[in-house]
Amino acid sequence: MNVVTLCLFLLLAVVASSIVSRILPSALPRPLVQIGLGALIGLFAGVRVELDPELFFLLLVPPLLFLDGWRIPKDELFRDSRAILGLALGLVFLTVLGVGLFIHWLIPAMPMAVAFALAAIVSPTDPIAVGAVAQKVSIPKRMMHILEGESLLNDASGLVCLRFAIAAALSGTFSISSAISTFAWMALAGVAIGVGVTWAIVRGKAAFAERFGDDSGSNILVSLLIPFGAYLVAEHVHASGVLAAAASGIAMTFASGGVSLGAATRIRRRAVWDMLQFTLNGVIFVLLGEQFPDLLNRARATIQTTGHSSMWWLLLYVAAITAALGALRYTWVWVSLRFTLLRARRRGADAGSPPRRIVGAMSVAGARGAITLAGALTLPMALTDGSPFPTRDLVILLASGVILSSLAIASLGLPLLLRGLHLPHDEGAADERDRARIKGAKAAIAEIERAQHQMAEEQGDADRSTEVAARIMDQYRERIDSIAGDEDDRSRQAQETRLERKLRLAGIRAEREAIFGLAREREISITLAEQLGRELDLADARLTRLGV
């Protein structure tokens, strides 16, 4: 009963964090609010969460990685693949090596393998944390896409490095040739399993649905089970479960592309995944806060393992590790941009020096979050001989401190660096969008003409079908003219579109309020009001999304 009560407290804290983060005038990032609420639960609930590392990792990590892979824009992922791979692989391996050696030099009492494990734990970034601290500032889309792609892949690379470090700590030996071959197997097999499992499940489910019928509930449940299936299969053959979960998310876009799925099912599935993402990320940060009181109670004894007694040394270690991570990330981003601009000059493009604010923003945006905590908590409790895992509590404390400090730095620095920053408009994306709209409008006109003639033949009323079809086709022709027109016409059309959207939204919301007013006055049934309300909600959501 105590565990059930605690779970309810955790979920309630996640809900409360959303309310509190909106009320606070300082726009305190939601993850920090969740950590604070979790600390209050740890202090006053009287119940401690004894986390099983393997169970914790299985329940929380696969769905988050899967969702990141599923929702990341694939075109942007491939377009910026060089920059993303550099951050997700090159920077992670350099961080594990450089920061691992630095941690061992900084804290000699921490074994070398454990120092590398800590470096691997703090190497992945968390775009959800970045998005939370940047609620009051607009992050350039391309920068956000790079950060999302980086976090998707560096979660996997960082956790794979963590696995090697833990294995070295448990066995006391490390072979570079064995590590390379093992890494190759884990990476290639993990990606192959993730893609294969997703493709087999999605296509198999679609074939079954074509023959025997389907329902939205089973489709949603299958999508929830895919990341766990890919993760468990990969782990069973000693491949990378995290890479399998990430690859299955990316494959989900392509595997489900030709599968017929109703709009209602897609909307419900997205809503379920939105709720799951919000809940899992919130629970992770609340759990971090819930662990803090107990960690702080043991902090004095933990810091004594380093040969010191003052608690200030713990803050010094956190600050030093955070500074090392920031310096290494800044250097990597600056060098990467220099090479990018150098390649642009060789192609004859006009390229200046790396913009310092962009370099600074990319460096500050490297906030740590859910995956870092998940990695820290998955450290084994004991070695193979039964003795306690060396400095485990210290690693968790330092990782938690890095999460808090990186979130605080991002919440303060990112809005300052991005305020008033104007990046060049992506003309290529705008042209591609316009071409798609024109082609779609022309296809719609052609289909309307075909349908009009068919209806005229079937109904024998050519005048009425011609009038209705002409009215609809005129709307599409106006859309084509507005896209192909000059800049002034397009600007005026955009203003009129925004005005029309605002008026339509006002009307839809007033209509919804009136319908539910009739239901409250018993003039219509609640069922009818809810049915009409759902239709209006879809229209409201579509118009609101167009305004984003």
Secondary structure, 3 states (H helix, E strand, C coil): CHHHHHHHHHHHHHHHHHHHHHHCCCCCCHHHHHHHHHHHHHHHCCCCCCCCHHHHHHHHHHHHHHHHHHHCCHHHHHHCHHHHHHHHHHHHHHHHHHHHHHHHHHCCCCCHHHHHHHHHHHCCCCHHHHHHHCCCCCCCHHHHHHHHHHHHHHHHHHHHHHHHHHHHHHHCCCCHHHHHHHHHHHHHHHHHHHHHHHHHHHHHHHHHHHHHCCCHHHHHHHHHHHHHHHHHHHHHCCCCHHHHHHHHHHHHHHHCCCCCCCHHHHHHHHHHHHHHHHHHHHHHHHHHHHHHHHHHHCHHHHHHCCCCCCCHHHHHHHHHHHHHHHHHHHHHHHHHHHHHHHHHHHCCCCCCCCCHHHHHHHHHCCCCCHHHHHHHHCCCCECCCCCECCCHHHHHHHHHHHHHHHHHHHHHHHHHHHCCCCCCCCHHHHHHHHHHHHHHHHHHHHHHHHHHHHHHHHHCCHHHHHHHHHHHHHHHHHHHHHHHCCHHHHHHHHHHHHHHHHHHHHHHHHHHHHHHHHHHCCCCCHHHHHHHHHHHHHHHHHHHHHCC
